Amino acid sequence: MQQIFNFILKNSNRLLFLLLLVISLSLTVQSHSYHKSKMISSANFFTGGIYEKINNIDEYFHLKSQNEELAQENARLKSLLFNQKDTTKLPQIDSIKGVKKTDIIVSKVIRNSYSVHENYLTIDNGSASGIKPNMGVINSAGIVGIVENTSKNYATIISILNIKSQINAKIKKSNHFGSLVWNGKSTGFVQLIDVPRLAGVRKGDTIVTGGQSIIFPENIGIGTIEKVYIDNVTNYYTLDIKLFNDMTNLGHVYIIKNKDAEEISNLENQNKKNE
């Protein structure tokens, strides 16, 4: 306490000067509107900058939850899109009211390989979430792969960058079908094979999923034609397809749950046994 008194006595002149300076500045600001507005403006600028920094930090720490919300919203919108009635076809009535033909399960990729010939992904949802083998997997850009195996909380997916992968696809503008495969070379390209020569193909044409599969809904984006080759043996086209997806950078994915898939598959297997 004594040291405080000593400090005040020792610097009394300076402290008095500062006090009078503050009082004079305060009176000047209060009595002149120009000075007052400048002071308020400066204070707002200072505090506004602080609040902006705090808000930026807060937004950064909330990015994860925001991404989860966006993924859920995208899933809902895709579900509505896949369940939209095709007005060009005769209306079909769902046999079970209130149950959608296509449901979407949101998940996140926790492991992704793309540097070998047989690439797989691992996601953080499994059978407990309703995921089963042979379900299609997509994201906001296009197709990703097909579920192969599941455990209670995880599932592995055969990537479209897998030389064993084979998916039904078509040229969007002409509806000519082919098989989507990967030649094991570039992570940015897959191949559409067995496309008939009758199909008019051009660089830039869009390739989408076909309607001959119970795994993927029709017309999900895959990519665009980059190069066209003719197989002289089969007389079919082989097309290099530039993927919409960056398969080396995957986050949230959507697993397509088609309630009719098991029924259709059982019926087709029964037909094969009868042949």
C-alpha positions as CSV (number, residue, x, y, z in Angstrom):
1,M,0.0,0.0,0.0
2,Q,2.9,2.3,0.9
3,Q,4.4,1.7,-2.5
4,I,1.2,2.8,-4.2
5,F,1.2,6.1,-2.3
6,N,4.8,6.6,-3.1
7,F,4.2,6.0,-6.8
8,I,1.2,8.5,-6.8
9,L,3.3,11.2,-4.9
10,K,6.3,10.6,-7.2
11,N,4.2,10.9,-10.4
12,S,1.5,13.3,-9.2
13,N,2.2,15.9,-11.8
14,R,2.0,13.4,-14.7
15,L,-1.2,11.8,-13.3
16,L,-2.8,15.2,-12.8
17,F,-1.9,16.0,-16.4
18,L,-3.4,12.8,-17.8
19,L,-6.6,13.3,-15.7
20,L,-7.0,16.8,-17.0
21,L,-6.3,15.6,-20.5
22,V,-9.0,13.0,-20.3
23,I,-11.5,15.4,-18.9
24,S,-10.8,18.0,-21.6
25,L,-11.1,15.4,-24.4
26,S,-14.3,14.2,-22.9
27,L,-15.8,17.7,-22.7
28,T,-14.6,18.4,-26.3
29,V,-16.2,15.3,-27.6
30,Q,-19.5,15.9,-25.7
31,S,-19.8,19.5,-26.9
32,H,-18.9,19.0,-30.6
33,S,-21.0,16.6,-32.7
34,Y,-18.2,16.1,-35.2
35,H,-15.7,14.9,-32.7
36,K,-18.4,12.8,-31.0
37,S,-19.3,11.1,-34.3
38,K,-15.7,10.4,-35.1
39,M,-15.2,8.9,-31.6
40,I,-18.2,6.6,-32.0
41,S,-17.1,5.6,-35.5
42,S,-13.7,4.7,-34.3
43,A,-15.1,2.7,-31.4
44,N,-17.5,0.9,-33.7
45,F,-14.6,0.1,-36.0
46,F,-12.5,-1.3,-33.2
47,T,-15.2,-3.4,-31.5
48,G,-16.6,-4.5,-34.9
49,G,-13.2,-5.9,-35.9
50,I,-13.0,-7.8,-32.6
51,Y,-16.5,-9.2,-33.0
52,E,-15.7,-10.2,-36.6
53,K,-12.7,-12.2,-35.5
54,I,-14.6,-13.9,-32.7
55,N,-17.4,-14.7,-35.1
56,N,-14.9,-16.2,-37.6
57,I,-13.4,-18.4,-34.9
58,D,-16.9,-19.5,-33.8
59,E,-17.9,-20.3,-37.4
60,Y,-14.7,-22.4,-37.8
61,F,-15.5,-24.6,-34.8
62,H,-19.1,-25.1,-36.1
63,L,-18.1,-26.2,-39.6
64,K,-18.4,-29.9,-38.7
65,S,-22.0,-29.6,-37.5
66,Q,-22.9,-27.4,-40.5
67,N,-21.4,-30.0,-42.9
68,E,-23.5,-32.7,-41.2
69,E,-26.6,-30.6,-41.6
70,L,-25.9,-29.9,-45.3
71,A,-25.3,-33.6,-45.9
72,Q,-28.7,-34.5,-44.3
73,E,-30.4,-31.8,-46.3
74,N,-28.8,-33.0,-49.5
75,A,-30.0,-36.6,-48.7
76,R,-33.6,-35.3,-48.2
77,L,-33.5,-33.5,-51.5
78,K,-32.0,-36.4,-53.4
79,S,-34.7,-38.7,-51.9
80,L,-37.4,-36.3,-53.2
81,L,-35.7,-36.3,-56.6
82,F,-35.4,-40.1,-56.9
83,N,-39.0,-40.5,-55.8
84,Q,-40.3,-37.9,-58.3
85,K,-42.8,-39.4,-60.7
86,D,-41.8,-39.7,-64.3
87,T,-44.6,-37.9,-66.2
88,T,-43.6,-39.5,-69.4
89,K,-44.6,-43.0,-68.1
90,L,-47.8,-44.4,-66.8
91,P,-48.3,-43.7,-63.1
92,Q,-47.3,-46.5,-60.8
93,I,-48.9,-47.0,-57.4
94,D,-46.7,-48.1,-54.5
95,S,-48.1,-51.2,-52.9
96,I,-47.1,-50.0,-49.4
97,K,-48.4,-46.5,-48.6
98,G,-46.1,-44.2,-46.8
99,V,-43.0,-46.1,-47.7
100,K,-40.7,-44.5,-50.3
101,K,-39.2,-46.6,-53.0
102,T,-35.9,-44.9,-52.4
103,D,-34.4,-44.0,-49.1
104,I,-31.1,-42.3,-48.5
105,I,-28.6,-43.1,-45.7
106,V,-26.0,-40.4,-45.0
107,S,-22.5,-41.6,-44.1
108,K,-18.9,-40.4,-44.2
109,V,-15.8,-41.9,-45.9
110,I,-13.1,-42.7,-43.3
111,R,-10.8,-44.5,-45.7
112,N,-10.3,-44.2,-49.4
113,S,-7.9,-46.0,-51.6
114,Y,-7.3,-45.0,-55.2
115,S,-3.7,-45.9,-56.1
116,V,-4.1,-49.6,-56.8
117,H,-6.1,-51.7,-59.3
118,E,-8.7,-52.9,-56.7
119,N,-9.7,-49.8,-54.7
120,Y,-12.1,-49.7,-51.8
121,L,-13.7,-47.2,-49.4
122,T,-14.7,-47.6,-45.8
123,I,-17.6,-45.6,-44.4
124,D,-18.7,-45.0,-40.7
125,N,-22.1,-46.7,-41.0
126,G,-23.1,-50.3,-41.2
127,S,-25.8,-52.9,-40.8
128,A,-27.1,-51.0,-37.7
129,S,-28.0,-48.1,-40.0
130,G,-29.7,-50.4,-42.5
131,I,-26.9,-50.7,-45.0
132,K,-26.6,-54.0,-46.9
133,P,-24.3,-55.4,-49.6
134,N,-25.1,-54.3,-53.2
135,M,-26.5,-50.9,-52.3
136,G,-25.4,-48.0,-54.5
137,V,-23.3,-45.2,-53.1
138,I,-23.2,-41.7,-54.5
139,N,-22.4,-38.1,-53.5
140,S,-23.5,-34.7,-54.7
141,A,-21.3,-35.0,-57.8
142,G,-22.2,-38.5,-59.0
143,I,-21.7,-42.2,-58.4
144,V,-19.0,-43.5,-56.0
145,G,-19.4,-47.3,-55.9
146,I,-21.3,-50.3,-54.5
147,V,-21.5,-51.6,-50.9
148,E,-19.7,-55.0,-50.7
149,N,-19.5,-55.9,-47.0
150,T,-20.9,-54.6,-43.7
151,S,-20.3,-54.9,-40.0
152,K,-22.5,-53.4,-37.3
153,N,-21.0,-49.9,-37.6
154,Y,-19.0,-49.9,-40.8
155,A,-19.2,-50.9,-44.5
156,T,-16.7,-51.3,-47.3
157,I,-17.5,-50.1,-50.8
158,I,-16.1,-51.3,-54.1
159,S,-15.0,-48.0,-55.7
160,I,-15.7,-47.3,-59.4
161,L,-11.9,-47.1,-59.5
162,N,-11.8,-50.9,-59.2
163,I,-11.0,-53.1,-62.2
164,K,-13.7,-55.6,-60.9
165,S,-16.4,-52.9,-60.9
166,Q,-19.0,-53.1,-63.6
167,I,-22.1,-50.8,-63.6
168,N,-24.9,-50.2,-66.1
169,A,-24.7,-46.8,-67.7
170,K,-26.0,-44.9,-70.7
171,I,-25.4,-41.9,-73.0
172,K,-28.0,-39.4,-71.7
173,K,-29.0,-37.9,-75.0
174,S,-29.6,-41.1,-76.9
175,N,-30.3,-43.8,-74.2
176,H,-27.7,-46.2,-75.7
177,F,-26.4,-48.5,-72.9
178,G,-23.0,-49.9,-72.1
179,S,-21.0,-51.2,-69.1
180,L,-19.0,-48.8,-67.0
181,V,-15.6,-50.3,-66.1
182,W,-12.1,-49.0,-65.1
183,N,-8.9,-49.8,-66.9
184,G,-6.7,-49.2,-63.9
185,K,-4.9,-46.2,-65.3
186,S,-6.2,-42.7,-64.3
187,T,-8.2,-41.8,-61.2
188,G,-10.0,-39.2,-63.2
189,F,-11.4,-41.4,-66.0
190,V,-13.4,-44.6,-66.4
191,Q,-14.5,-46.4,-69.5
192,L,-17.9,-47.2,-71.0
193,I,-17.6,-50.3,-73.1
194,D,-19.9,-52.3,-75.5
195,V,-21.6,-49.1,-76.8
196,P,-23.1,-50.0,-80.2
197,R,-21.9,-48.1,-83.3
198,L,-25.4,-46.9,-83.9
199,A,-25.0,-44.6,-81.0
200,G,-24.1,-41.1,-82.1
201,V,-21.4,-40.1,-79.6
202,R,-19.4,-36.9,-79.3
203,K,-16.9,-35.5,-77.0
204,G,-18.7,-33.7,-74.1
205,D,-21.8,-35.9,-74.2
206,T,-23.0,-36.7,-70.6
207,I,-23.0,-40.3,-69.3
208,V,-25.4,-41.2,-66.5
209,T,-26.6,-44.4,-64.8
210,G,-28.9,-46.6,-66.8
211,G,-32.4,-47.9,-65.9
212,Q,-31.4,-51.6,-66.1
213,S,-30.0,-51.8,-62.6
214,I,-31.7,-52.2,-59.2
215,I,-28.7,-50.7,-57.5
216,F,-28.8,-47.1,-58.8
217,P,-31.7,-44.9,-59.8
218,E,-31.7,-43.8,-63.4
219,N,-29.9,-40.7,-64.6
220,I,-27.4,-40.1,-61.8
221,G,-24.4,-38.3,-63.2
222,I,-21.2,-40.1,-64.0
223,G,-19.1,-37.9,-66.3
224,T,-18.6,-36.7,-69.9
225,I,-17.1,-38.3,-72.9
226,E,-13.5,-37.4,-73.4
227,K,-12.3,-39.8,-76.1
228,V,-14.0,-42.3,-78.5
229,Y,-12.4,-45.5,-79.6
230,I,-13.6,-48.2,-82.0
231,D,-13.0,-51.9,-81.2
232,N,-12.3,-53.4,-84.6
233,V,-13.0,-56.9,-83.2
234,T,-16.4,-56.3,-81.7
235,N,-17.3,-53.2,-83.8
236,Y,-18.4,-51.5,-80.6
237,Y,-17.4,-48.1,-79.1
238,T,-15.2,-47.8,-76.1
239,L,-15.5,-44.4,-74.5
240,D,-13.2,-42.6,-72.1
241,I,-15.3,-40.9,-69.5
242,K,-14.1,-37.9,-67.5
243,L,-15.6,-38.3,-64.1
244,F,-17.7,-35.6,-62.4
245,N,-16.4,-36.8,-59.1
246,D,-12.9,-36.3,-57.7
247,M,-12.4,-39.8,-56.4
248,T,-9.3,-38.8,-54.5
249,N,-11.3,-36.4,-52.3
250,L,-14.5,-37.8,-50.9
251,G,-16.3,-36.7,-47.7
252,H,-20.0,-37.4,-47.1
253,V,-21.7,-40.0,-49.3
254,Y,-25.3,-41.2,-49.7
255,I,-26.2,-44.9,-49.7
256,I,-29.3,-45.7,-51.8
257,K,-31.7,-48.0,-50.1
258,N,-34.2,-49.4,-52.7
259,K,-36.9,-51.4,-50.9
260,D,-37.8,-53.2,-54.1
261,A,-34.3,-54.5,-54.8
262,E,-34.6,-57.7,-52.8
263,E,-38.0,-58.6,-54.4
264,I,-36.7,-58.0,-57.9
265,S,-33.5,-59.9,-57.2
266,N,-35.4,-62.9,-55.8
267,L,-37.8,-62.9,-58.8
268,E,-34.9,-62.8,-61.3
269,N,-33.1,-65.6,-59.5
270,Q,-36.2,-67.7,-59.6
271,N,-36.4,-67.2,-63.4
272,K,-32.8,-68.3,-63.7
273,K,-33.5,-71.5,-61.8
274,N,-36.5,-72.3,-64.0
275,E,-34.4,-72.0,-67.2
